[in-house]
Amino acid sequence: MRTRTTAAAIALSLFAVPASAQGALVDGQVQKIDAAQGKVTLRHGPIKKLDMDAMTMVFRVREPAQLQGLKPGDKVKFDADRVNGQITIIKIEKAK
């Protein structure tokens, strides 16, 4: 039983994503919001996990409700990933 538990722990560790990669939010600043389309234009720093340089671009937002309370000029932290082939904001929050 002990061997099976150890083997399972090793197997799981091979597929684990490092904590630093999971929580790496990107700094950005809201330029424009199109709540009706669920899009936000951000000027942002590099997005390492997407191999993307700093730039200004339009993003789709997975949950348009996340745009509530944001306005142009707000500094934000966000996470983006590819969803159905499109770069999409998974999480966005006002920077503190």
Secondary structure in CASP SS format (residue, H / E / C, confidence):
PFRMAT SS
TARGET T0000
AUTHOR 0000-0000-0000
METHOD secondary structure of the structure
MODEL  1
M C 1.00
R H 1.00
T H 1.00
R H 1.00
T H 1.00
T H 1.00
A H 1.00
A H 1.00
A H 1.00
I H 1.00
A H 1.00
L H 1.00
S H 1.00
L H 1.00
F H 1.00
A C 1.00
V C 1.00
P C 1.00
A H 1.00
S H 1.00
A H 1.00
Q H 1.00
G C 1.00
A C 1.00
L C 1.00
V E 1.00
D E 1.00
G E 1.00
Q E 1.00
V E 1.00
Q E 1.00
K E 1.00
I E 1.00
D E 1.00
A C 1.00
A C 1.00
Q C 1.00
G C 1.00
K E 1.00
V E 1.00
T E 1.00
L E 1.00
R E 1.00
H E 1.00
G C 1.00
P C 1.00
I E 1.00
K H 1.00
K H 1.00
L H 1.00
D C 1.00
M E 1.00
D C 1.00
A C 1.00
M E 1.00
T E 1.00
M E 1.00
V E 1.00
F E 1.00
R E 1.00
V E 1.00
R C 1.00
E C 1.00
P H 1.00
A H 1.00
Q H 1.00
L H 1.00
Q C 1.00
G C 1.00
L C 1.00
K C 1.00
P C 1.00
G C 1.00
D C 1.00
K E 1.00
V E 1.00
K E 1.00
F E 1.00
D E 1.00
A E 1.00
D E 1.00
R E 1.00
V E 1.00
N C 1.00
G C 1.00
Q E 1.00
I E 1.00
T E 1.00
I E 1.00
I E 1.00
K E 1.00
I E 1.00
E E 1.00
K E 1.00
A C 1.00
K C 1.00
END
